[in-house]
Amino acid sequence: MLDYETLKLLWWGIIAVLMLGFALTGGWDLGVATLLPWIGKTDDERRVVINTVGPTWEGNQTWLITFGGALFAAWPLVYAAAFSVLYVALIFTLFALFLRPVGFDYRSKLENPRWRSSWDWGLFVGGILPTLVFGVAIGNLFVGLPFQFDDTMRVSYGSGSTFLGLFNGFSVFCGILAVAMTTLHGATFLYLRTDGVVAERARKSVIVFGLITAVLFALGGLLIHALSGYSLTQIGDLNAILTPLQKTVVRVDGGWLNNFHGTLWLVPAAGVGFALLAALFAGLRWRWIGLLASSGTVIGIIVTATIALFPFVLPSSLDAASSLTAWDAVSSKKTLAIMLAMVVIFVPLITIYTSWVYRVMRGTVNADSIHNSTHSY
């Protein structure tokens, strides 16, 4: 039986893996939807773009659903506090996501150009808005969310918890970076799966968004250095049941970079480097390796944020001591152990199933293939 401290640490990694799973697979869908109005100029071209992700996008949401369920089971305090502070933003995201299944299923039911154009823009909104909100939410973790606990562990929220209060300078920057990252990822996927004029437009998009993502992520490092970060200076026994107020937290200028030392600096460097490589490989017309490079960009950016925040999960801007960490926001030892067993069984199954689906759906999508298929969108 693993000790409590090890379980707490493992669940930090598991949550990060689930987030990565959605960013890598769902990132294709979100990026492709963001590019839809710009890469598809005619109805056939837009159908080609849609059909690259149409058969697989629903399965990719498994990672997001699993992430939400795992967050609730492993970190209930985080789930409660975060979903309260971010409630309005998440409702907007949910309604934007509603446009995706309806858009995919009903877009081609009628041949009316206005009908199809409306759903194309609906898919665009369902791609870019959730990405922007997810990025804004991550950015607010570095700034701190307005909540605090009293001595009876009741949570209260400050005035900054309003929807517009979440859109501060740094969080908006993170939202723009998230959009650039997923658009790059979607463009490399489109370039791999299409041919002709659609593939050429996707290739140019990879070059543009590869450079934009690299510049924005490098600039983000400078902005992070200018922020005051959180540092955990004292906490109880990590193998014990802890409450958030059983620790001492201080704010330090540039504190979010304290975890980076030695080879860990290679992680943010990889995020910038892979984005530049994706642009380079698109210029060389190397498709598969370009998709691998964009995947490396996604991993580099998300892992960089994970390292910077550790062990903080949900920092508080009202009371630093109320900040939730991997050590004091978790469920009981038994709950974590049972959930770990489920993860060991089901995450490999999800991975195998997803890989099998993509293998079955492999191949180039073009106008001929969508006209010859009775199951195309």
N, C-alpha and C positions, 0 to 999 in steps of 0.2 A: 504494500500500500504506500502510495506517494504521500509525503508530508504536505501539510497545508500550504506552506510557502511555495513549494514546487508546483502545486496545483494552481495557485494564484498566478504564478509566472507563466505556466503553460496556457492558461486561459487568456492572458494578454496576447500571446502568440497566435492562439486559435482565432480570436476576434480579428486580428490583423490579417490572417490568411483568408478568412471569409470575406473581408473587405476587398482584398486583392482579387479573389475569385470573381466578385461582381464587377470590379473595375476593369479586369481583363476581358471578360466575356460580354458583360452588359455595356462596357465602354464602346465596343464595336457598334452595338445597336444605337446607343445615344449619339455617337459620332456620325454614323451614317444618316440618322434622322436630321441632325443639324445641317448636314451637307446637302440633303435632298433637294431643296429648292434651287440650289446653285449649280449642282452637278447635272441634274436632270433638266434639260431644256424642253424636251418634248414629252408627250405622255408615255411613249415607249421607253424613253431613257429613264423616266422616273419609275416606271414599273421595273426596269432592270435593277435600279438602285434598291427599291423596296424588296425585291425578291432575293437579294443577297443575304438579307437578315430575316426575312419573313418566316421561313420555316424553323428558325432556331431561337428567335428572340425571347419567346415565352419561357423556354427552358433555362435561359440565362438568368431569369428573375429568381430562380431557385436560390441562387447565392444571396440575393438581397433579403428574401424571406427568411432564410436560415440565419443570416446575420441578425435580423431583428429578433428572432426567437432566441438565439444564443445570448444576445444582449440582455433580454428580459430575464433569462434563467441564470446567467452567470453574474451579471452586474445589475440587480434590480434597482438599486439607488440611482445608478446612472440612467437607466431606462426611465424612471419616474421623473427625475429632475430635468433631463434633457428634453423629453417629449413634452414637458410642461412649458419650458422656456421657448422651445422651438415649435410650439403647437401650430401657430398660424402658418409659419413657413412650411411645415410638413403637410398641412392641409392643402396649401397651394400646390405642393409637389405631387400629392396624391391625385388631385384633380387633373393636373397636367399628365400624369401617368395614365389616367383614364382614357386619354385621347389615343394612346398607343394601340390597345387591342381593338377599339372601335375603328380607328383609322386603318389598320391593317386589314380588318375583316370586311369593311364596308366601302373602302375607297374605290374599288373597281366594280362594285355592284351595278353602278349606272355609268353610262358613257358620257353623261353630261359634263362638259369641261369645267363649268363652275363648281359642280359637286366634287369632282376629283381635285381641283385646285384647292378647295377649302380643306379637304382632308389632308392634302400634302402639307399645307401650313399648320394643320393640327398636329401632324406627326413631327414637324419641325419644333413646335412649341413643346411637345411631349419629349423631345430630345434635349433641347437646350435649357429649358427651365429647371428640370430636376438636377441637371449637372451643375448649373449655376448655384442652386440652393445647397446642394451637397458641398460644393466648394466654400460657400459662405459659412456653412456650419463648421467645417474644419477650421476655417480662418478664425472663427470666434473661440475655438478652443485655445488658441494662442493668446487671444486678448483676454479671455475669461468670460464666463456667462454670469448674469446677475442673479445668483441664488445664494442662500446661506441656511445653515442649520442652527437651531437654538439648542439649549442644553437638554431638551427632551427629544431631539432629533426630528423636530417638525421643520419643514422646509418653507421658506418664504422667498419671494421674488422681488427684485428691484424694478425701477421704472424702465431700465434698459431692456426689459424682457419683451417690449412691444416689437411688432414685426419690423417696423422701420428702424428700430434701435439696433437690430442685428446687422444692418448694412453700414458698418463703419468702413473706414478707408482700407484697412488691411484685409478685412473679410471679403470686401468686394474684389480686391486684387486676387485673393485666393479663388474666388468664384470665376474670374476671368481666366486664371491659370487652369482651372479644372476644365473649362470649356475648350481651351486651346489643346489641352492634353487629350481629351476624348475625341476631339475633331481630328487630331493627328492620327489617333488610333483607328478611328473609323475610316479615314482616308486610305491608310495602308491596307485595311481589309478590303475596301472597294477596289483598290488597284490590283489586289491579288485575284479577286473574284470576277472581274469584268474585263472586257476588251473594247477595242475601238475608241470612239470619242469619249465615252464615259470613263474608261480607264485612263485616258490621257488627262482628262480634267482632274481625276483623283490623284494622279501622279503629281501634277502641279500643286494640288492642295497639300500633299505630303511635304513637298519642299517648303511651301509657305508656312504651314503650321509647325513643321519641325523646327524651323528657325525661330518662330514666335515663341514656342514652348521653351526652347533652350534659353532664350533671352529672359523671358518672364521668370523661369525657375531660378536662374542665376541672380536676377534682381530680387527675387523673394528671399534669397539668402542674406542679402544686404539689409533688407527690411526687417528680417527676423533678428539680426544682430542689433538693430536699433530699438527693438521692443524689450520691455522688462519682462523677464521670464520668472518661473516659479522654481524654487529649490526646496527640497525636503530635507530639513536639518535634524529632525528628531521624530522617531516613531517607536512604538512598542514592539513586542515580540511578533515577528512576521508569521509565526506558526500559531498565533492566537487569533481569536475573533476580535477584530478592531472596529471601532467606530471612527468616522471622519474627524471628530474633534480630539482624538488621541494622538495628535501629531503636531509638529511645529513646521510651518511653511513660511518662507520669506521670499520676497520679490527681489530679483537681481537683474541689473542691466545686462542684456545679452544672455540671460540665464538659460534660454532654450538651446543654446549651443554647447552647454556644459557636458552633455553626454557624448559629444563627438571628440574622439581622440584616437590617435593611431590610424589603423586601417578603416575605421568607421567613416572617415572623411571620403573614402572611395564611393560610398553610397550616393551622396548628393552629386559627386563628380560624375557618376554613372548616369544619373538622371539627365544631366546636361549633355553628356557625351552621346548617349543613345539617341536623344532627340536630333542632334546634329548628324549622327550616322544615318538615321531614318531619312533625313533630307538628302544626304549624299547618295544613299542607295537608290532613292527614287530617281535622282539625276542619272545614275548609272543603269536604271531600269532593272534593278534586282528586286524582285517582288517578295519572295519568301523571306529573304534575310531582312528586308525592310520592315516586314510585319514583326519579326523577332526584335528588331531594334525599337520599334514603337512599344512593344510589350516591355522591353527593358526600361524604357522611359517611364511607363506607368508604375512599374515595380520600384524604380529608383525614387520617384517622387513620393509615393505612399510610404515606403519604408523610411525615407528621410523624416517624414512627419512623425512616424511611429517612434523612431529613435529619439527625436527631439522632445517629444511629450513624455516619454517614460520617466517615472511610473505614473504620471498624471493621466487620468482618463477624462475628467471634466473639471477643469480649473474654475474657481469662483472669482469673479471680479469684486464682489462685495466683502468677502471674508476669506482670505487665503487659506486659513485653517479648515474651512468647509470644503475645500477642493477635494474631489473624489479621486482616489488613486487605485492602482491595481491591488493594493494591499488591504484597503479598508472599504471598498465598494462591493465586495464579492459576496456571493451566497455562502452557505455552510460548506464545510469540507465534504460532507456526504453528497450534497447536490452537485458540487463540482466534479466529484469522482464519477457519479452516475452519468452526468452529461459528457464527461470525457470518453467513457465507454461508447456512448452513442456516436460521438464524433469520429472515433476510431473506426466504427462500422460504416457510417453513412457518408462521410465526406469522400472516402475513396470510391464508394458506389456512385456518388454524384459526378466525380471526376471521370470515372470510366464511362458512365452513360453519356456525359457531355462529349467526351472524345469520340465515342462511337457515332453519335449523331452528326458531328461535324465531318466524320469520315464518310458517312452515307451521303451527306449533302454536299460533298466536295465537288469541285468542277467550276467551269466558267458559266456565268449567267449573261445571256445576251438576248437581243430581241427575238431571235429564232427560238431560243429555248422557252421563253415565256409564252410565245404564241402556240408552240407545239405541246405545252403541258396543260393538262386540264386542272391542275392544282396550283397554278401560279396566282399571284396576287394582282 
